Amino acid sequence: MSDVVDPRLPASPEAPKGRGKSRPLKIAEEMKDWIVVRGLQPGDRLPGERELIERFQASKGTIREALRVLETQGLVRSRTGPGGGTFVEALSGAKAMELLGNYFFFQNPTIGDIYAVRRILEPEMAASVAGRLAEADFKRLEQTMQIYVEPPQDLEEERRQRHAELDFHSILVDYCPNPVLAFMCRFLQSLLRDLTVCKRIYEEPNPDLRESGLSYQVRLLRALRRQDAAAASEIMFEHMCTAQRYMEEREAVLQAKFLQVPD
């Protein structure tokens, strides 16, 4: 009998490790391709274990490990009991940002790092929504602005106002037609919310930051009402540059206070 291996068949489960992806990872990738080709949607059930073993020419242990890989990636979920099985799952934006945020946990991005990218992406995002907003959408944005239209009465309200200012940008992203651009803008906003130094800045009274941000947002809405994409982009770019300068100035002040050695 010939020892020639049919190249159309998957690699043997006993293939040596250390050469590229492991067998379960390869099977997981093949499963993802199969899900796409079959047009399966979130909530659809995957075939049973026996059928998967036959379809992917893999051992029971390899199939189970591949399914665990997909479950960790948030693409399938397992359910036991009557009606149980393995089902296709849609990875939520929040979960995706959480996973991506874990990558930056030890990277320590700075305010400057985040705004360097926001200066590029948010103007493009603002331009992309010009002509796409209905009156109800404008009212939604204006209602968010009402939260910080007046000076805060205490530090807790100060914190709520700062987060509401970021909410304005998050709401604007909801109308972005480009899902990649929308996700990246939202992710940068989430990084900014979680950055320790930003939390400290938001805990201090910042009337200049509130008034400046409010002014830019008023101008932005006027441009969007005119469906002027170029003006919306320019205003958002100015807004990002001003916010970055202010945040970095406050960051420097906080660092100086931290480094002060008491007498």
C-alpha positions in Angstrom: 0.0 0.0 0.0 1.3 3.5 -0.8 2.5 5.7 2.1 1.6 8.9 0.2 -0.8 11.0 2.2 -3.7 12.6 0.4 -3.1 16.4 0.7 -6.8 17.0 0.9 -7.0 15.3 4.3 -6.4 17.2 7.6 -3.0 16.8 9.3 -2.8 13.8 11.6 -3.6 14.4 15.3 -0.2 12.9 16.1 1.6 15.6 14.0 4.7 17.0 15.9 4.0 20.0 18.0 5.9 23.2 17.8 5.3 23.7 14.0 2.7 26.4 13.7 -0.7 26.1 15.3 -1.7 23.1 17.4 -4.2 20.6 16.0 -7.1 21.9 18.2 -6.4 25.5 17.1 -6.4 24.4 13.4 -9.6 22.6 13.8 -11.1 25.6 15.6 -10.2 27.7 12.6 -11.7 25.2 10.2 -14.9 25.2 12.3 -15.1 29.0 12.0 -14.7 28.8 8.2 -17.4 26.0 8.2 -19.8 28.2 10.2 -19.3 31.0 7.7 -19.7 28.8 4.7 -22.9 27.2 6.1 -24.3 30.7 6.9 -24.9 29.8 10.6 -26.2 32.6 12.7 -26.1 33.2 16.5 -28.3 30.7 18.2 -27.9 28.0 15.6 -26.9 24.6 16.9 -23.6 23.0 15.8 -23.7 19.3 14.8 -23.2 16.8 17.6 -19.8 15.5 18.7 -19.9 12.4 16.6 -20.7 14.3 13.4 -17.9 16.8 14.1 -15.4 14.0 14.6 -16.3 12.6 11.2 -16.5 15.9 9.5 -13.1 17.2 10.7 -11.4 13.8 10.9 -10.2 14.5 14.4 -10.3 12.7 17.7 -12.9 13.3 20.4 -10.4 15.1 22.6 -9.3 17.3 19.7 -12.9 18.3 18.9 -13.6 19.1 22.5 -10.5 21.2 22.8 -11.3 23.0 19.6 -14.8 23.8 20.9 -13.3 25.1 24.1 -11.1 27.4 22.0 -14.1 28.8 20.3 -16.0 29.2 23.5 -13.1 31.1 25.0 -13.1 33.3 21.9 -16.8 34.0 22.6 -18.0 32.4 19.3 -19.9 29.4 20.7 -21.5 28.5 23.9 -22.4 25.1 25.4 -25.7 24.3 27.1 -26.5 21.1 29.1 -29.8 19.5 29.8 -32.8 19.0 27.5 -32.3 21.0 24.3 -28.6 21.4 25.1 -25.7 21.3 22.8 -23.2 23.7 21.3 -24.6 26.9 19.8 -23.1 29.7 17.7 -22.7 32.8 19.7 -22.2 36.4 18.6 -19.3 38.1 20.4 -20.6 41.3 21.9 -18.8 44.6 21.4 -18.4 44.9 25.1 -16.8 41.5 25.4 -14.5 42.2 22.5 -13.4 45.4 24.1 -12.9 43.6 27.4 -10.6 41.1 25.8 -8.7 43.7 23.8 -8.4 45.8 26.9 -6.7 42.9 28.7 -3.9 43.1 26.1 -3.3 46.7 27.1 -3.4 45.9 30.9 0.4 45.8 31.1 1.1 48.1 28.1 0.3 51.3 30.1 -1.0 53.5 27.3 -0.8 57.2 28.1 -3.3 60.0 27.6 -1.1 61.1 24.7 -1.1 57.6 23.2 -4.9 57.4 23.2 -5.5 61.0 21.9 -2.9 60.5 19.1 -5.3 57.9 17.7 -8.5 59.7 18.6 -7.3 62.8 16.7 -7.3 60.7 13.6 -10.3 58.5 14.0 -13.0 60.7 15.7 -12.9 63.4 13.1 -13.5 60.7 10.4 -16.3 59.2 12.5 -17.9 62.6 13.0 -17.8 63.2 9.2 -19.3 59.8 8.5 -22.5 60.5 10.5 -23.3 63.8 8.7 -26.6 63.4 6.9 -27.5 60.2 8.9 -29.0 61.8 12.0 -32.8 62.1 12.4 -34.4 64.7 14.8 -34.7 62.0 17.5 -31.0 61.4 17.2 -30.2 65.0 17.7 -32.5 65.1 20.7 -30.7 62.1 22.2 -27.3 63.9 21.9 -28.7 67.2 23.3 -30.3 65.4 26.3 -26.9 64.0 27.1 -25.4 67.5 26.9 -28.0 68.7 29.4 -26.3 66.6 32.1 -23.2 68.9 32.1 -24.6 72.2 30.8 -24.5 73.6 34.4 -21.4 73.6 36.7 -21.4 70.5 39.1 -22.4 70.9 42.7 -20.0 68.3 44.1 -17.3 65.9 43.1 -19.8 63.1 42.5 -21.7 65.2 40.0 -18.3 66.3 38.5 -17.6 62.6 37.8 -21.0 62.0 36.3 -20.6 65.0 34.0 -17.2 63.8 32.8 -18.6 60.4 31.9 -21.6 62.0 30.3 -19.2 64.0 28.0 -17.7 60.7 26.9 -21.2 59.3 26.5 -21.9 62.0 23.9 -19.1 60.6 21.8 -20.3 57.0 22.4 -23.8 57.9 21.2 -22.3 59.6 18.1 -20.5 56.4 17.4 -23.9 54.5 17.4 -24.6 56.2 14.0 -21.3 55.5 12.4 -21.8 53.4 9.2 -18.3 51.9 9.4 -18.3 49.1 12.0 -14.5 48.9 12.2 -14.2 52.7 12.7 -17.1 52.6 15.2 -15.5 49.8 17.2 -12.1 51.5 17.4 -13.6 54.8 18.5 -15.6 53.1 21.2 -12.6 51.1 22.3 -10.4 54.2 22.7 -13.2 55.9 24.7 -13.3 52.8 27.0 -9.5 53.0 27.5 -9.8 56.6 28.4 -12.6 55.8 31.0 -10.5 53.1 32.6 -7.1 54.9 32.6 -6.2 55.5 36.3 -4.8 59.0 35.7 -8.1 60.0 33.9 -10.1 58.8 36.8 -8.0 61.1 39.1 -8.4 64.0 36.7 -12.2 63.5 36.6 -12.3 63.6 40.3 -11.1 67.2 40.3 -13.2 70.3 39.4 -12.5 71.1 35.8 -14.7 74.0 34.7 -12.5 74.8 31.7 -12.7 71.2 30.4 -16.5 71.1 30.8 -17.1 74.5 29.1 -14.6 73.8 26.3 -16.1 70.4 25.5 -19.6 71.8 25.6 -18.7 74.5 23.2 -17.2 72.1 20.7 -20.2 69.8 20.9 -22.6 72.6 20.3 -20.7 73.6 17.2 -20.5 70.0 16.1 -24.2 69.5 16.3 -24.8 72.7 14.2 -22.4 71.4 11.5 -24.2 68.0 11.6 -27.6 69.7 11.3 -26.2 71.4 8.1 -25.0 68.0 7.0 -21.5 69.6 6.6 -19.1 66.6 6.9 -16.0 68.7 6.4 -16.9 71.1 9.2 -17.9 68.3 11.5 -14.5 66.7 10.9 -12.6 69.9 11.5 -14.5 70.7 14.7 -14.0 67.3 16.1 -10.2 67.5 15.3 -10.0 70.8 17.2 -12.0 69.3 20.1 -9.6 66.3 20.3 -6.5 68.5 20.2 -7.8 70.9 22.9 -8.9 68.0 25.1 -5.5 66.3 24.8 -3.6 69.5 25.8 -5.8 70.0 28.8 -5.7 66.4 29.9 -2.0 66.2 29.6 -1.6 69.5 31.5 -3.7 68.1 34.3 -1.7 64.8 34.1 1.5 66.7 34.6 0.1 68.6 37.6 -1.0 65.4 39.2 2.4 63.7 38.6 4.1 66.7 40.2 1.9 66.5 43.3 2.6 62.8 43.5 6.4 63.3 43.3 6.4 66.0 46.0 8.2 64.8 49.1 6.7 66.1 52.3 9.0 68.1 54.6 
